[in-house]
Amino acid sequence: VQLQASGGGLVQAGGSLRLSCAVSGRTFSSYFMGWFRQAPGKEREFVAAISRSGGSLYYADSVKGRFTISRDNAKNTMYLQMNSLKPEDTCVYYCAAGPGWRTSLHSDDYDSWGQGTLVTVSS
């Protein structure tokens, strides 16, 4: 499966962005999906995940209440709506797809990754 992330950019603190992840190559609905992010010099961290049907959502504590993950299985696309952005949200954001029935929050359980999209939040 191939993943293409887009939607990153420069935004002021308090602003919003919506990231998209277009998926091709296999049946989109057979994958649980997730967003991860990585800041320079730091490890990649979990942001949000969504089950195959979209019925179960998971968030890191740092983004809960501000970010919303969603998916459109008819369009083979996943989204991350990011509101009330903070400078500490500045990272490269990666989308990922994982096989199986149980949605995982761990990067090791994802076997396909997008190229990343940079989000920069200015103070």
CYANA upper distance limits for C-alpha pairs under 8 A (distance plus 0.5 A):
  1 VAL  CA     23 VAL  CA      7.38
  1 VAL  CA     24 SER  CA      6.25
  1 VAL  CA     25 GLY  CA      5.07
  1 VAL  CA     26 ARG  CA      5.96
  1 VAL  CA    112 SER  CA      7.07
  2 GLN  CA     23 VAL  CA      6.17
  2 GLN  CA     24 SER  CA      5.74
  2 GLN  CA     25 GLY  CA      6.54
  2 GLN  CA    112 SER  CA      7.56
  2 GLN  CA    113 TRP  CA      8.04
  2 GLN  CA    114 GLY  CA      7.66
  3 LEU  CA     21 CYS  CA      6.84
  3 LEU  CA     22 ALA  CA      6.19
  3 LEU  CA     23 VAL  CA      5.17
  3 LEU  CA     24 SER  CA      7.15
  3 LEU  CA     95 CYS  CA      7.75
  3 LEU  CA     96 ALA  CA      7.84
  3 LEU  CA    112 SER  CA      7.83
  3 LEU  CA    113 TRP  CA      6.69
  3 LEU  CA    114 GLY  CA      5.04
  3 LEU  CA    115 GLN  CA      8.07
  4 GLN  CA     21 CYS  CA      5.85
  4 GLN  CA     22 ALA  CA      5.65
  4 GLN  CA     23 VAL  CA      7.06
  4 GLN  CA     95 CYS  CA      8.45
  4 GLN  CA    114 GLY  CA      5.71
  4 GLN  CA    115 GLN  CA      7.10
  4 GLN  CA    116 GLY  CA      8.49
  5 ALA  CA     19 LEU  CA      7.57
  5 ALA  CA     20 SER  CA      6.12
  5 ALA  CA     21 CYS  CA      4.82
  5 ALA  CA     22 ALA  CA      7.01
  5 ALA  CA     94 TYR  CA      7.47
  5 ALA  CA     95 CYS  CA      6.94
  5 ALA  CA    114 GLY  CA      6.36
  5 ALA  CA    115 GLN  CA      7.11
  5 ALA  CA    116 GLY  CA      6.47
  5 ALA  CA    117 THR  CA      6.59
  6 SER  CA     19 LEU  CA      6.23
  6 SER  CA     20 SER  CA      5.80
  6 SER  CA     21 CYS  CA      6.92
  6 SER  CA    116 GLY  CA      8.29
  6 SER  CA    117 THR  CA      6.35
  7 GLY  CA     17 LEU  CA      7.62
  7 GLY  CA     18 ARG  CA      6.47
  7 GLY  CA     19 LEU  CA      4.96
  7 GLY  CA     20 SER  CA      6.57
  7 GLY  CA    117 THR  CA      7.54
  8 GLY  CA     17 LEU  CA      7.64
  8 GLY  CA     18 ARG  CA      8.11
  8 GLY  CA     19 LEU  CA      6.78
  8 GLY  CA    117 THR  CA      5.74
  8 GLY  CA    118 LEU  CA      5.64
  8 GLY  CA    119 VAL  CA      5.32
  8 GLY  CA    120 THR  CA      8.35
  9 GLY  CA     17 LEU  CA      8.41
  9 GLY  CA    118 LEU  CA      6.71
  9 GLY  CA    119 VAL  CA      5.53
  9 GLY  CA    120 THR  CA      6.59
 10 LEU  CA    119 VAL  CA      6.68
 10 LEU  CA    120 THR  CA      5.24
 10 LEU  CA    121 VAL  CA      6.42
 10 LEU  CA    122 SER  CA      7.83
 11 VAL  CA     15 GLY  CA      6.57
 11 VAL  CA     16 SER  CA      7.71
 11 VAL  CA     17 LEU  CA      8.18
 11 VAL  CA    119 VAL  CA      8.37
 11 VAL  CA    120 THR  CA      6.82
 11 VAL  CA    121 VAL  CA      5.52
 11 VAL  CA    122 SER  CA      6.77
 12 GLN  CA     85 LEU  CA      8.15
 12 GLN  CA    121 VAL  CA      5.87
 12 GLN  CA    122 SER  CA      5.28
 12 GLN  CA    123 SER  CA      6.70
 13 ALA  CA     84 SER  CA      7.45
 13 ALA  CA     85 LEU  CA      5.82
 13 ALA  CA     86 LYS  CA      5.53
 13 ALA  CA     87 PRO  CA      6.74
 13 ALA  CA    121 VAL  CA      6.18
 13 ALA  CA    122 SER  CA      6.17
 13 ALA  CA    123 SER  CA      5.83
 14 GLY  CA     83 ASN  CA      7.54
 14 GLY  CA     84 SER  CA      4.66
 14 GLY  CA     85 LEU  CA      5.37
 14 GLY  CA     86 LYS  CA      6.89
 15 GLY  CA     83 ASN  CA      6.65
 15 GLY  CA     84 SER  CA      5.98
 15 GLY  CA     85 LEU  CA      6.03
 16 SER  CA     81 GLN  CA      7.99
 16 SER  CA     82 MET  CA      5.89
 16 SER  CA     83 ASN  CA      4.90
 16 SER  CA     84 SER  CA      6.74
 16 SER  CA     85 LEU  CA      6.70
 17 LEU  CA     81 GLN  CA      6.70
 17 LEU  CA     82 MET  CA      5.75
 17 LEU  CA     83 ASN  CA      7.26
 18 ARG  CA     79 TYR  CA      7.29
 18 ARG  CA     80 LEU  CA      6.06
 18 ARG  CA     81 GLN  CA      4.91
 18 ARG  CA     82 MET  CA      6.39
 19 LEU  CA     79 TYR  CA      6.00
 19 LEU  CA     80 LEU  CA      5.49
 19 LEU  CA     81 GLN  CA      6.94
 19 LEU  CA     82 MET  CA      8.37
 20 SER  CA     77 THR  CA      7.26
 20 SER  CA     78 MET  CA      6.24
 20 SER  CA     79 TYR  CA      5.02
 20 SER  CA     80 LEU  CA      7.03
 21 CYS  CA     77 THR  CA      5.94
 21 CYS  CA     78 MET  CA      5.52
 21 CYS  CA     79 TYR  CA      6.73
 21 CYS  CA     95 CYS  CA      6.83
 21 CYS  CA    114 GLY  CA      8.26
 22 ALA  CA     76 ASN  CA      6.58
 22 ALA  CA     77 THR  CA      5.05
 22 ALA  CA     78 MET  CA      7.15
 23 VAL  CA     28 PHE  CA      7.17
 23 VAL  CA     76 ASN  CA      5.96
 23 VAL  CA     77 THR  CA      6.48
 24 SER  CA     28 PHE  CA      7.87
 24 SER  CA     76 ASN  CA      7.61
 27 THR  CA     31 TYR  CA      8.17
 28 PHE  CA     73 ASN  CA      6.88
 28 PHE  CA     76 ASN  CA      6.06
 29 SER  CA     52 ARG  CA      5.92
 29 SER  CA     53 SER  CA      7.25
 29 SER  CA     73 ASN  CA      6.37
 29 SER  CA     76 ASN  CA      8.33
 30 SER  CA     52 ARG  CA      6.63
 30 SER  CA     99 PRO  CA      7.34
 30 SER  CA    100 GLY  CA      7.89
 31 TYR  CA     51 SER  CA      8.21
 31 TYR  CA     52 ARG  CA      5.99
 31 TYR  CA     97 ALA  CA      6.31
 31 TYR  CA     98 GLY  CA      5.77
 31 TYR  CA     99 PRO  CA      5.51
 31 TYR  CA    100 GLY  CA      7.17
 31 TYR  CA    101 TRP  CA      8.36
 32 PHE  CA     49 ALA  CA      7.98
 32 PHE  CA     50 ILE  CA      6.51
 32 PHE  CA     51 SER  CA      5.26
 32 PHE  CA     52 ARG  CA      5.07
 32 PHE  CA     97 ALA  CA      6.40
 32 PHE  CA     98 GLY  CA      5.74
 32 PHE  CA     99 PRO  CA      7.00
 32 PHE  CA    100 GLY  CA      7.80
 32 PHE  CA    101 TRP  CA      7.91
 32 PHE  CA    102 ARG  CA      8.15
 32 PHE  CA    103 THR  CA      6.09
 32 PHE  CA    104 SER  CA      8.25
 33 MET  CA     49 ALA  CA      6.14
 33 MET  CA     50 ILE  CA      5.91
 33 MET  CA     51 SER  CA      7.11
 33 MET  CA     52 ARG  CA      7.76
 33 MET  CA     78 MET  CA      8.17
 33 MET  CA     95 CYS  CA      7.88
 33 MET  CA     96 ALA  CA      6.24
 33 MET  CA     97 ALA  CA      5.10
 33 MET  CA     98 GLY  CA      6.62
 33 MET  CA    103 THR  CA      8.17
 34 GLY  CA     46 PHE  CA      8.43
 34 GLY  CA     47 VAL  CA      8.02
 34 GLY  CA     48 ALA  CA      6.10
 34 GLY  CA     49 ALA  CA      4.51
 34 GLY  CA     50 ILE  CA      6.71
 34 GLY  CA     95 CYS  CA      6.25
 34 GLY  CA     96 ALA  CA      5.74
 34 GLY  CA     97 ALA  CA      6.97
 34 GLY  CA    105 LEU  CA      8.11
 35 TRP  CA     46 PHE  CA      7.07
 35 TRP  CA     47 VAL  CA      5.88
 35 TRP  CA     48 ALA  CA      5.73
 35 TRP  CA     49 ALA  CA      6.75
 35 TRP  CA     80 LEU  CA      8.27
 35 TRP  CA     93 TYR  CA      7.33
 35 TRP  CA     94 TYR  CA      6.14
 35 TRP  CA     95 CYS  CA      5.08
 35 TRP  CA     96 ALA  CA      6.76
 36 PHE  CA     44 ARG  CA      7.04
 36 PHE  CA     45 GLU  CA      5.96
 36 PHE  CA     46 PHE  CA      5.04
 36 PHE  CA     47 VAL  CA      5.47
 36 PHE  CA     48 ALA  CA      7.53
 36 PHE  CA     93 TYR  CA      6.27
 36 PHE  CA     94 TYR  CA      5.65
 36 PHE  CA     95 CYS  CA      6.87
 36 PHE  CA     96 ALA  CA      8.18
 36 PHE  CA    107 SER  CA      8.39
 37 ARG  CA     44 ARG  CA      6.00
 37 ARG  CA     45 GLU  CA      5.92
 37 ARG  CA     46 PHE  CA      7.10
 37 ARG  CA     47 VAL  CA      7.16
 37 ARG  CA     91 CYS  CA      6.36
 37 ARG  CA     92 VAL  CA      5.96
 37 ARG  CA     93 TYR  CA      4.78
 37 ARG  CA     94 TYR  CA      6.32
 38 GLN  CA     42 LYS  CA      6.83
 38 GLN  CA     43 GLU  CA      6.51
 38 GLN  CA     44 ARG  CA      4.86
 38 GLN  CA     45 GLU  CA      6.72
 38 GLN  CA     91 CYS  CA      5.79
 38 GLN  CA     92 VAL  CA      5.87
 38 GLN  CA     93 TYR  CA      7.12
 39 ALA  CA     43 GLU  CA      7.79
 39 ALA  CA     44 ARG  CA      7.91
 39 ALA  CA     90 THR  CA      7.41
 39 ALA  CA     91 CYS  CA      5.04
 39 ALA  CA     92 VAL  CA      6.88
 40 PRO  CA     91 CYS  CA      7.99
 46 PHE  CA     59 TYR  CA      8.49
 46 PHE  CA     60 ALA  CA      6.95
 46 PHE  CA    105 LEU  CA      6.94
 46 PHE  CA    106 HIS  CA      7.56
 46 PHE  CA    107 SER  CA      7.85
 47 VAL  CA     59 TYR  CA      6.38
 47 VAL  CA     60 ALA  CA      5.67
 47 VAL  CA     63 VAL  CA      7.52
 48 ALA  CA     57 LEU  CA      7.90
 48 ALA  CA     58 TYR  CA      5.88
 48 ALA  CA     59 TYR  CA      4.85
 48 ALA  CA     60 ALA  CA      6.68
 48 ALA  CA     69 ILE  CA      7.03
 48 ALA  CA    105 LEU  CA      8.09
 49 ALA  CA     57 LEU  CA      6.39
 49 ALA  CA     58 TYR  CA      5.57
 49 ALA  CA     59 TYR  CA      7.12
 49 ALA  CA     69 ILE  CA      7.49
 49 ALA  CA    103 THR  CA      7.75
 49 ALA  CA    104 SER  CA      7.87
 49 ALA  CA    105 LEU  CA      7.07
 50 ILE  CA     54 GLY  CA      6.12
 50 ILE  CA     55 GLY  CA      7.96
 50 ILE  CA     56 SER  CA      6.25
 50 ILE  CA     57 LEU  CA      5.20
 50 ILE  CA     58 TYR  CA      6.88
 50 ILE  CA     69 ILE  CA      7.33
 50 ILE  CA     70 SER  CA      7.47
 50 ILE  CA     71 ARG  CA      8.26
 50 ILE  CA    103 THR  CA      7.39
 51 SER  CA     55 GLY  CA      6.77
 51 SER  CA     56 SER  CA      5.76
 51 SER  CA     57 LEU  CA      7.16
 51 SER  CA    102 ARG  CA      8.04
 51 SER  CA    103 THR  CA      5.94
 52 ARG  CA    101 TRP  CA      7.88
 52 ARG  CA    103 THR  CA      8.22
 53 SER  CA     73 ASN  CA      8.46
 54 GLY  CA     70 SER  CA      7.20
 54 GLY  CA     71 ARG  CA      6.79
 57 LEU  CA     69 ILE  CA      7.63
 58 TYR  CA    105 LEU  CA      8.33
 59 TYR  CA     63 VAL  CA      7.13
 59 TYR  CA     64 LYS  CA      6.19
 60 ALA  CA     64 LYS  CA      6.66
 63 VAL  CA     67 PHE  CA      6.10
 66 ARG  CA     82 MET  CA      6.67
 66 ARG  CA     83 ASN  CA      5.66
 66 ARG  CA     84 SER  CA      6.57
 66 ARG  CA     85 LEU  CA      8.19
 67 PHE  CA     80 LEU  CA      7.19
 67 PHE  CA     81 GLN  CA      5.98
 67 PHE  CA     82 MET  CA      4.97
 67 PHE  CA     83 ASN  CA      6.49
 68 THR  CA     80 LEU  CA      6.14
 68 THR  CA     81 GLN  CA      5.53
 68 THR  CA     82 MET  CA      7.11
 69 ILE  CA     78 MET  CA      7.99
 69 ILE  CA     79 TYR  CA      6.21
 69 ILE  CA     80 LEU  CA      5.10
 69 ILE  CA     81 GLN  CA      6.92
 70 SER  CA     78 MET  CA      6.30
 70 SER  CA     79 TYR  CA      5.72
 70 SER  CA     80 LEU  CA      7.05
 71 ARG  CA     76 ASN  CA      8.23
 71 ARG  CA     77 THR  CA      6.30
 71 ARG  CA     78 MET  CA      4.61
 71 ARG  CA     79 TYR  CA      6.42
 72 ASP  CA     76 ASN  CA      6.56
 72 ASP  CA     77 THR  CA      5.95
 72 ASP  CA     78 MET  CA      6.77
 73 ASN  CA     77 THR  CA      7.06
 85 LEU  CA     89 ASP  CA      6.99
 85 LEU  CA    121 VAL  CA      7.26
 86 LYS  CA     90 THR  CA      8.10
 86 LYS  CA    121 VAL  CA      6.65
 86 LYS  CA    122 SER  CA      8.33
 86 LYS  CA    123 SER  CA      8.08
 87 PRO  CA    120 THR  CA      7.86
 87 PRO  CA    121 VAL  CA      5.20
 87 PRO  CA    122 SER  CA      6.21
 87 PRO  CA    123 SER  CA      6.47
 88 GLU  CA    121 VAL  CA      8.06
 89 ASP  CA    119 VAL  CA      8.02
 89 ASP  CA    120 THR  CA      7.97
 89 ASP  CA    121 VAL  CA      7.19
 90 THR  CA    118 LEU  CA      8.20
 90 THR  CA    119 VAL  CA      5.88
 90 THR  CA    120 THR  CA      5.08
 90 THR  CA    121 VAL  CA      5.94
 91 CYS  CA    118 LEU  CA      6.51
 91 CYS  CA    119 VAL  CA      6.07
 91 CYS  CA    120 THR  CA      7.22
 92 VAL  CA    116 GLY  CA      6.31
 92 VAL  CA    117 THR  CA      5.88
 92 VAL  CA    118 LEU  CA      4.77
 92 VAL  CA    119 VAL  CA      6.55
 93 TYR  CA    116 GLY  CA      5.71
 93 TYR  CA    117 THR  CA      5.74
 93 TYR  CA    118 LEU  CA      6.64
 93 TYR  CA    119 VAL  CA      7.56
 94 TYR  CA    113 TRP  CA      7.40
 94 TYR  CA    114 GLY  CA      6.35
 94 TYR  CA    115 GLN  CA      7.11
 94 TYR  CA    116 GLY  CA      4.87
 94 TYR  CA    117 THR  CA      7.10
 95 CYS  CA    113 TRP  CA      6.43
 95 CYS  CA    114 GLY  CA      5.89
 95 CYS  CA    116 GLY  CA      7.54
 96 ALA  CA    110 TYR  CA      6.65
 96 ALA  CA    111 ASP  CA      7.91
 96 ALA  CA    112 SER  CA      6.04
 96 ALA  CA    113 TRP  CA      4.91
 96 ALA  CA    114 GLY  CA      6.73
 97 ALA  CA    110 TYR  CA      5.95
 97 ALA  CA    111 ASP  CA      6.81
 97 ALA  CA    112 SER  CA      5.70
 97 ALA  CA    113 TRP  CA      7.07
 98 GLY  CA    103 THR  CA      8.34
 98 GLY  CA    104 SER  CA      8.37
 98 GLY  CA    109 ASP  CA      6.68
 98 GLY  CA    110 TYR  CA      4.61
 98 GLY  CA    111 ASP  CA      6.08
 98 GLY  CA    112 SER  CA      7.30
 99 PRO  CA    109 ASP  CA      8.47
 99 PRO  CA    110 TYR  CA      7.65
 99 PRO  CA    111 ASP  CA      7.93
104 SER  CA    109 ASP  CA      6.92
104 SER  CA    110 TYR  CA      8.44
105 LEU  CA    109 ASP  CA      8.42
106 HIS  CA    110 TYR  CA      8.01
